[in-house]
Amino acid sequence: MEQKTEDNLKRQSRLTALVIAGSAICWLSIQWVGSAIGIPGRYAILADLATLAAFFWALVNCFFIWRQRQDFKG
């Protein structure tokens, strides 16, 4: 059971890291493409809000991972 719990925490940590990296890369590319082709500011704000939502999800998920690791260690 302990190995399964540890594997689940590793998988959850990898997913969180991918969400952080992916949302940052997507946000940077949207900002770059948006300025290059002249997308209106309201769409840039929409991309900003989506990125903030992804970062907030990752922050909450990191907190839960941290709590599970504390419980797992004893």
SULCOR-V72999 format. One record per pair of residues at least 24 apart in sequence whose ideal C-beta (glycine too) atoms are under 10 Angstrom apart, sorted by the first residue. I is the first residue (numbers start at 1). GAP is how many residues later the second one is. If there is no record, write none. Layout:
# SULCOR-V72999
i->I gap->GAP
i->I gap->GAP
This chain:
# SULCOR-V72999
i->2 gap->70
i->5 gap->63
i->5 gap->64
i->5 gap->66
i->5 gap->67
i->6 gap->62
i->6 gap->63
i->6 gap->66
i->8 gap->57
i->8 gap->60
i->9 gap->55
i->9 gap->56
i->9 gap->57
i->9 gap->59
i->9 gap->60
i->9 gap->63
i->10 gap->55
i->12 gap->49
i->12 gap->50
i->12 gap->52
i->12 gap->53
i->12 gap->56
i->13 gap->48
i->13 gap->49
i->13 gap->52
i->13 gap->53
i->13 gap->56
i->15 gap->43
i->15 gap->46
i->15 gap->50
i->16 gap->41
i->16 gap->42
i->16 gap->43
i->16 gap->44
i->16 gap->45
i->16 gap->46
i->16 gap->48
i->16 gap->49
i->17 gap->41
i->17 gap->45
i->18 gap->40
i->19 gap->35
i->19 gap->36
i->19 gap->38
i->19 gap->39
i->19 gap->42
i->20 gap->34
i->20 gap->35
i->20 gap->37
i->20 gap->38
i->20 gap->39
i->20 gap->41
i->20 gap->42
i->21 gap->37
i->22 gap->32
i->23 gap->24
i->23 gap->27
i->23 gap->28
i->23 gap->29
i->23 gap->30
i->23 gap->31
i->23 gap->32
i->23 gap->34
i->23 gap->35
i->24 gap->27
i->24 gap->30
i->24 gap->31
i->26 gap->24
i->26 gap->25
i->26 gap->28
i->27 gap->24
i->27 gap->25
i->27 gap->27
i->27 gap->28
